[in-house]
Amino acid sequence: MLAACAVAFLALGALRSAPAFVACGVLLFGAEYATFLRSRSEVDRWAPLVAAALFLVVELGYRAVERDGGQPEGAVRRRDVATVLAAALASVGLGGLLLAAAGGADAGLGLEAVGAVSAVLVIGTVVGLVARSRDQAQLEP
C-alpha cells in the first residue's frame, strides 16, 4: 500500500512540478522498504541495489520538477546521465563493500574488486564535482 501511495506522490509531483510531492513519494518508498526489512530476520543482500534504485528515483524525480526553462545541450545531457549512472553504480559497489564488511554477504575476490572500484569511482566523482563547482565559482563575477 505504501508503494502505491509513493508512486502516486511521485507522479503527482512530476505532473505539478512540486518537489514536496516528490519528497513525500521518496519518504513513502523508504518507509515501505523499512517495513519490509523489519519483517525479516536476516540482512537483505539486495540492499545495495535498492539503495541505487532509490537514488535514481530521487534524482529523476527532482529532475522532473526542475524549473530551468531551457533545454541542455546534448553533451551536457550525456555528461549528466553518465554522472548519475556512475553515482548509482558507485553506490551499489560501496553498499556491497559495506555489506560484506559487516558480514552480511559472502565476501570473495570479486566483491572486494567491485568494492575497490566503487570506492575509486566515488572519490573520483567527488573530486570532479568539487573541481567543477570551483571552476564555475571562478567564472561567475
MDAnalysis code that builds the backbone (N, CA, C; Angstrom):
import MDAnalysis as mda
import numpy as np

u = mda.Universe.empty(423, n_residues=141, atom_resindex=np.repeat(np.arange(141), 3), trajectory=True)
u.add_TopologyAttr("name", ["N", "CA", "C"] * 141)
u.add_TopologyAttr("resid", np.arange(1, 142))
u.add_TopologyAttr("resname", ["MET", "LEU", "ALA", "ALA", "CYS", "ALA", "VAL", "ALA", "PHE", "LEU", "ALA", "LEU", "GLY", "ALA", "LEU", "ARG", "SER", "ALA", "PRO", "ALA", "PHE", "VAL", "ALA", "CYS", "GLY", "VAL", "LEU", "LEU", "PHE", "GLY", "ALA", "GLU", "TYR", "ALA", "THR", "PHE", "LEU", "ARG", "SER", "ARG", "SER", "GLU", "VAL", "ASP", "ARG", "TRP", "ALA", "PRO", "LEU", "VAL", "ALA", "ALA", "ALA", "LEU", "PHE", "LEU", "VAL", "VAL", "GLU", "LEU", "GLY", "TYR", "ARG", "ALA", "VAL", "GLU", "ARG", "ASP", "GLY", "GLY", "GLN", "PRO", "GLU", "GLY", "ALA", "VAL", "ARG", "ARG", "ARG", "ASP", "VAL", "ALA", "THR", "VAL", "LEU", "ALA", "ALA", "ALA", "LEU", "ALA", "SER", "VAL", "GLY", "LEU", "GLY", "GLY", "LEU", "LEU", "LEU", "ALA", "ALA", "ALA", "GLY", "GLY", "ALA", "ASP", "ALA", "GLY", "LEU", "GLY", "LEU", "GLU", "ALA", "VAL", "GLY", "ALA", "VAL", "SER", "ALA", "VAL", "LEU", "VAL", "ILE", "GLY", "THR", "VAL", "VAL", "GLY", "LEU", "VAL", "ALA", "ARG", "SER", "ARG", "ASP", "GLN", "ALA", "GLN", "LEU", "GLU", "PRO"])
u.atoms.positions = np.array([
    [0.811, -1.188, 0.000],
    [0.000, 0.000, 0.000],
    [0.860, 1.260, 0.000],
    [1.945, 1.242, 0.788],
    [2.832, 2.406, 0.826],
    [3.483, 2.639, -0.529],
    [3.846, 1.567, -1.212],
    [4.496, 1.718, -2.520],
    [3.548, 2.347, -3.533],
    [2.276, 1.965, -3.500],
    [1.297, 2.555, -4.417],
    [1.119, 4.042, -4.128],
    [1.082, 4.410, -2.859],
    [0.992, 5.833, -2.498],
    [2.256, 6.577, -2.925],
    [3.405, 5.927, -2.802],
    [4.666, 6.556, -3.211],
    [4.666, 6.850, -4.702],
    [4.216, 5.899, -5.496],
    [4.147, 6.104, -6.947],
    [3.184, 7.243, -7.263],
    [2.057, 7.288, -6.567],
    [1.080, 8.359, -6.800],
    [1.680, 9.725, -6.462],
    [2.386, 9.822, -5.349],
    [3.005, 11.093, -4.976],
    [4.078, 11.499, -5.992],
    [4.882, 10.532, -6.435],
    [5.910, 10.856, -7.421],
    [5.294, 11.331, -8.731],
    [4.254, 10.655, -9.168],
    [3.587, 11.060, -10.412],
    [2.968, 12.443, -10.265],
    [2.314, 12.686, -9.152],
    [1.714, 13.994, -8.909],
    [2.785, 15.088, -8.838],
    [3.891, 14.771, -8.203],
    [4.989, 15.733, -8.126],
    [5.565, 16.064, -9.489],
    [5.698, 15.049, -10.343],
    [6.232, 15.287, -11.691],
    [5.234, 16.067, -12.546],
    [3.957, 15.752, -12.412],
    [2.940, 16.439, -13.219],
    [2.739, 17.892, -12.800],
    [2.826, 18.162, -11.501],
    [2.577, 19.509, -10.998],
    [3.858, 20.300, -10.723],
    [5.013, 19.695, -11.025],
    [6.310, 20.318, -10.714],
    [6.381, 20.741, -9.256],
    [6.040, 19.798, -8.376],
    [6.005, 20.063, -6.941],
    [7.028, 19.194, -6.205],
    [8.171, 19.776, -5.821],
    [9.197, 18.997, -5.130],
    [8.716, 18.363, -3.826],
    [7.766, 18.976, -3.143],
    [7.269, 18.415, -1.884],
    [6.597, 17.065, -2.108],
    [5.879, 16.923, -3.216],
    [5.248, 15.639, -3.516],
    [6.296, 14.577, -3.849],
    [7.349, 14.989, -4.546],
    [8.433, 14.050, -4.842],
    [9.072, 13.591, -3.532],
    [9.317, 14.518, -2.617],
    [9.903, 14.163, -1.321],
    [9.005, 13.198, -0.549],
    [7.696, 13.440, -0.588],
    [6.762, 12.522, 0.092],
    [6.792, 11.138, -0.543],
    [6.872, 11.096, -1.855],
    [6.946, 9.806, -2.545],
    [8.192, 9.031, -2.160],
    [9.329, 9.715, -2.102],
    [10.579, 9.062, -1.709],
    [10.501, 8.606, -0.260],
    [9.928, 9.431, 0.595],
    [9.753, 9.057, 2.000],
    [8.905, 7.796, 2.126],
    [7.845, 7.703, 1.340],
    [6.982, 6.516, 1.398],
    [7.688, 5.275, 0.856],
    [8.510, 5.443, -0.190],
    [9.300, 4.301, -0.666],
    [10.247, 3.819, 0.423],
    [10.893, 4.761, 1.110],
    [11.783, 4.389, 2.202],
    [11.041, 3.698, 3.332],
    [9.847, 4.183, 3.651],
    [9.036, 3.558, 4.701],
    [8.613, 2.142, 4.304],
    [8.289, 1.959, 3.031],
    [7.919, 0.628, 2.540],
    [9.082, -0.349, 2.694],
    [10.281, 0.110, 2.319],
    [11.456, -0.759, 2.420],
    [11.813, -1.019, 3.885],
    [11.670, -0.018, 4.737],
    [11.929, -0.209, 6.168],
    [10.958, -1.219, 6.767],
    [9.702, -1.164, 6.342],
    [8.709, -2.138, 6.797],
    [9.080, -3.543, 6.343],
    [9.549, -3.640, 5.105],
    [9.996, -4.934, 4.579],
    [11.176, -5.464, 5.392],
    [12.145, -4.593, 5.678],
    [13.316, -5.031, 6.438],
    [12.955, -5.436, 7.863],
    [11.987, -4.762, 8.430],
    [11.567, -5.062, 9.794],
    [10.974, -6.462, 9.911],
    [10.364, -6.936, 8.846],
    [9.728, -8.256, 8.872],
    [10.722, -9.390, 8.619],
    [11.973, -9.065, 8.345],
    [12.988, -10.087, 8.055],
    [13.909, -10.269, 9.253],
    [14.490, -11.454, 9.356],
    [15.414, -11.695, 10.458],
    [16.870, -11.633, 10.002],
    [17.115, -11.695, 8.699],
    [18.489, -11.651, 8.202],
    [18.712, -10.375, 7.386],
    [19.976, -10.117, 7.087],
    [20.350, -8.937, 6.313],
    [19.899, -9.121, 4.868],
    [19.375, -8.068, 4.280],
    [18.932, -8.112, 2.893],
    [20.137, -7.957, 1.973],
    [20.447, -8.998, 1.223],
    [21.592, -8.967, 0.305],
    [21.366, -7.996, -0.842],
    [20.128, -7.634, -1.099],
    [19.807, -6.755, -2.226],
    [19.776, -5.292, -1.826],
    [20.127, -4.984, -0.604],
    [20.070, -3.598, -0.113],
    [20.872, -2.619, -0.974],
    [22.073, -2.963, -1.454],
    [22.788, -2.007, -2.312],
    [22.031, -1.681, -3.606],
    [21.360, -2.664, -4.181],
    [20.582, -2.395, -5.392],
    [19.354, -1.551, -5.090],
    [18.736, -1.797, -3.947],
    [17.585, -0.983, -3.545],
    [18.037, 0.460, -3.322],
    [19.202, 0.633, -2.705],
    [19.726, 1.983, -2.472],
    [19.995, 2.692, -3.798],
    [20.577, 1.989, -4.756],
    [20.842, 2.599, -6.066],
    [19.537, 2.941, -6.779],
    [18.558, 2.067, -6.683],
    [17.260, 2.348, -7.312],
    [16.594, 3.548, -6.662],
    [16.677, 3.645, -5.343],
    [16.099, 4.790, -4.651],
    [16.835, 6.072, -5.029],
    [18.146, 5.990, -5.161],
    [18.929, 7.148, -5.609],
    [18.472, 7.600, -6.993],
    [18.278, 6.652, -7.909],
    [17.822, 7.003, -9.256],
    [16.418, 7.602, -9.235],
    [15.541, 7.073, -8.395],
    [14.185, 7.622, -8.285],
    [14.241, 9.061, -7.790],
    [15.060, 9.313, -6.779],
    [15.192, 10.671, -6.247],
    [15.744, 11.611, -7.324],
    [16.808, 11.196, -7.966],
    [17.445, 12.046, -8.971],
    [16.499, 12.341, -10.130],
    [15.852, 11.321, -10.640],
    [14.930, 11.528, -11.759],
    [13.696, 12.314, -11.336],
    [13.228, 12.080, -10.117],
    [12.070, 12.815, -9.628],
    [12.346, 14.304, -9.518],
    [13.495, 14.646, -8.967],
    [13.811, 16.059, -8.834],
    [14.183, 16.699, -10.170],
    [14.741, 15.935, -11.066],
    [14.999, 16.481, -12.405],
    [13.691, 16.732, -13.148],
    [12.663, 15.963, -12.836],
    [11.368, 16.161, -13.489],
    [10.694, 17.444, -13.031],
    [11.006, 17.911, -11.829],
    [10.354, 19.119, -11.322],
    [11.232, 20.361, -11.428],
    [12.428, 20.227, -11.980],
    [13.298, 21.394, -12.149],
    [12.633, 22.427, -13.037],
    [12.793, 23.678, -12.664],
    [12.245, 24.775, -13.466],
    [13.398, 25.546, -14.080],
    [14.131, 24.887, -14.943],
    [15.309, 25.508, -15.537],
    [14.933, 26.411, -16.706],
    [13.912, 26.047, -17.441],
    [13.456, 26.868, -18.548],
    [14.074, 26.502, -19.879],
    [15.309, 26.101, -19.906],
    [15.969, 25.772, -21.163],
    [16.275, 24.293, -21.276],
    [16.602, 23.892, -22.476],
    [16.991, 22.513, -22.727],
    [18.519, 22.434, -22.776],
    [19.131, 21.532, -22.016],
    [20.588, 21.431, -22.053],
    [21.063, 20.861, -23.390],
    [22.274, 21.213, -23.741],
    [22.867, 20.682, -24.967],
    [23.087, 19.189, -24.823],
    [23.269, 18.531, -25.963],
    [23.430, 17.080, -25.958],
    [24.615, 16.617, -25.127],
    [25.737, 17.317, -25.218],
    [26.926, 16.920, -24.463],
    [26.696, 17.076, -22.963],
    [26.008, 18.142, -22.582],
    [25.714, 18.360, -21.162],
    [24.770, 17.287, -20.651],
    [23.768, 16.970, -21.434],
    [22.809, 15.932, -21.039],
    [23.503, 14.579, -20.899],
    [24.381, 14.240, -21.850],
    [25.095, 12.958, -21.764],
    [25.996, 12.914, -20.535],
    [26.652, 14.039, -20.233],
    [27.517, 14.078, -19.058],
    [26.695, 13.926, -17.781],
    [25.533, 14.570, -17.734],
    [24.664, 14.437, -16.564],
    [24.189, 13.003, -16.379],
    [23.779, 12.377, -17.467],
    [23.321, 10.981, -17.395],
    [24.466, 10.074, -16.952],
    [25.656, 10.296, -17.514],
    [26.812, 9.479, -17.131],
    [27.158, 9.675, -15.658],
    [27.060, 10.907, -15.171],
    [27.364, 11.182, -13.766],
    [26.364, 10.488, -12.840],
    [25.088, 10.565, -13.185],
    [24.056, 9.927, -12.359],
    [24.230, 8.409, -12.359],
    [24.484, 7.826, -13.530],
    [24.667, 6.378, -13.601],
    [25.929, 5.939, -12.869],
    [27.002, 6.730, -12.973],
    [28.236, 6.398, -12.251],
    [28.009, 6.464, -10.740],
    [27.260, 7.460, -10.290],
    [26.966, 7.565, -8.862],
    [26.116, 6.390, -8.385],
    [25.140, 5.974, -9.197],
    [24.319, 4.819, -8.831],
    [25.161, 3.548, -8.783],
    [26.028, 3.380, -9.772],
    [26.909, 2.209, -9.794],
    [27.859, 2.232, -8.606],
    [28.383, 3.400, -8.296],
    [29.276, 3.515, -7.142],
    [28.544, 3.200, -5.848],
    [27.280, 3.594, -5.752],
    [26.529, 3.296, -4.531],
    [26.281, 1.799, -4.383],
    [26.083, 1.116, -5.504],
    [25.924, -0.346, -5.440],
    [27.222, -0.989, -4.963],
    [28.332, -0.580, -5.547],
    [29.617, -1.150, -5.152],
    [29.987, -0.847, -3.721],
    [29.803, 0.396, -3.322],
    [30.130, 0.777, -1.958],
    [29.188, 0.101, -0.963],
    [27.916, 0.021, -1.318],
    [26.965, -0.688, -0.458],
    [27.316, -2.161, -0.322],
    [27.724, -2.775, -1.423],
    [28.152, -4.175, -1.373],
    [29.382, -4.365, -0.514],
    [30.310, -3.425, -0.626],
    [31.515, -3.489, 0.194],
    [31.170, -3.356, 1.673],
    [30.305, -2.402, 2.003],
    [29.904, -2.235, 3.400],
    [29.126, -3.437, 3.918],
    [28.295, -4.004, 3.059],
    [27.536, -5.194, 3.443],
    [28.473, -6.367, 3.717],
    [29.482, -6.520, 2.863],
    [30.453, -7.588, 3.066],
    [31.281, -7.348, 4.324],
    [31.658, -6.083, 4.546],
    [32.453, -5.766, 5.735],
    [31.659, -6.021, 7.015],
    [30.361, -5.818, 6.937],
    [29.513, -6.050, 8.112],
    [29.203, -7.531, 8.303],
    [29.597, -8.347, 7.344],
    [29.358, -9.781, 7.451],
    [28.009, -10.210, 6.925],
    [27.337, -9.333, 6.193],
    [26.015, -9.653, 5.678],
    [26.039, -10.370, 4.347],
    [27.209, -10.547, 3.767],
    [27.322, -11.226, 2.480],
    [28.620, -12.011, 2.477],
    [28.669, -13.030, 1.648],
    [29.894, -13.800, 1.496],
    [30.866, -12.988, 0.657],
    [31.925, -12.515, 1.286],
    [32.899, -11.689, 0.580],
    [33.880, -12.590, -0.155],
    [34.026, -12.338, -1.422],
    [35.001, -13.042, -2.231],
    [35.860, -12.026, -2.950],
    [36.754, -12.528, -3.771],
    [37.648, -11.640, -4.502],
    [36.867, -10.715, -5.435],
    [35.825, -11.225, -6.074],
    [35.025, -10.406, -6.978],
    [34.341, -9.259, -6.265],
    [33.766, -9.538, -5.103],
    [33.093, -8.494, -4.334],
    [34.082, -7.457, -3.826],
    [35.259, -7.912, -3.423],
    [36.270, -6.960, -2.986],
    [36.740, -6.083, -4.139],
    [36.851, -6.651, -5.334],
    [37.242, -5.856, -6.500],
    [36.168, -4.825, -6.832],
    [34.914, -5.240, -6.772],
    [33.816, -4.299, -7.019],
    [33.847, -3.180, -5.990],
    [34.091, -3.513, -4.746],
    [34.164, -2.504, -3.699],
    [35.312, -1.533, -3.906],
    [36.464, -2.054, -4.314],
    [37.615, -1.177, -4.560],
    [37.355, -0.241, -5.733],
    [36.795, -0.777, -6.813],
    [36.480, 0.053, -7.982],
    [35.434, 1.096, -7.619],
    [34.434, 0.698, -6.852],
    [33.392, 1.664, -6.477],
    [33.949, 2.757, -5.586],
    [34.871, 2.424, -4.694],
    [35.484, 3.450, -3.848],
    [36.255, 4.451, -4.700],
    [36.969, 3.966, -5.699],
    [37.689, 4.859, -6.614],
    [36.701, 5.729, -7.379],
    [35.589, 5.152, -7.835],
    [34.582, 5.931, -8.549],
    [33.961, 7.007, -7.666],
    [33.667, 6.671, -6.427],
    [33.079, 7.652, -5.512],
    [34.054, 8.800, -5.281],
    [35.303, 8.484, -5.012],
    [36.294, 9.534, -4.776],
    [36.493, 10.372, -6.037],
    [36.560, 9.716, -7.191],
    [36.700, 10.454, -8.447],
    [35.514, 11.356, -8.730],
    [34.329, 10.875, -8.433],
    [33.123, 11.687, -8.640],
    [33.123, 12.904, -7.726],
    [33.473, 12.702, -6.468],
    [33.510, 13.824, -5.520],
    [34.563, 14.843, -5.949],
    [35.746, 14.386, -6.322],
    [36.806, 15.297, -6.755],
    [36.367, 16.052, -8.009],
    [35.746, 15.358, -8.957],
    [35.269, 16.013, -10.172],
    [34.204, 17.049, -9.901],
    [33.269, 16.746, -8.998],
    [32.222, 17.707, -8.661],
    [32.787, 18.932, -7.955],
    [33.741, 18.721, -7.074],
    [34.361, 19.854, -6.380],
    [35.125, 20.718, -7.372],
    [35.870, 20.105, -8.266],
    [36.628, 20.873, -9.257],
    [35.690, 21.655, -10.173],
    [34.605, 21.028, -10.590],
    [33.655, 21.701, -11.475],
    [32.994, 22.881, -10.770],
    [32.594, 22.689, -9.508],
    [31.947, 23.792, -8.797],
    [32.936, 24.926, -8.527],
    [34.193, 24.598, -8.287],
    [35.197, 25.630, -8.074],
    [35.442, 26.403, -9.365],
    [35.500, 25.705, -10.505],
    [35.675, 26.376, -11.795],
    [34.503, 27.284, -12.109],
    [33.289, 26.841, -11.823],
    [32.113, 27.659, -12.079],
    [32.076, 28.868, -11.155],
    [32.526, 28.715, -9.928],
    [32.542, 29.841, -8.988],
    [33.540, 30.894, -9.429],
    [34.646, 30.469, -10.043],
    [35.641, 31.424, -10.521],
    [35.168, 32.163, -11.762],
    [34.302, 31.544, -12.571],
    [33.800, 32.172, -13.781],
    [32.733, 33.206, -13.485],
    [31.981, 33.037, -12.413],
    [30.901, 33.962, -12.076],
    [31.477, 35.193, -11.393],
    [31.007, 36.394, -11.808],
    [31.536, 37.622, -11.186],
    [30.987, 37.849, -9.799],
])
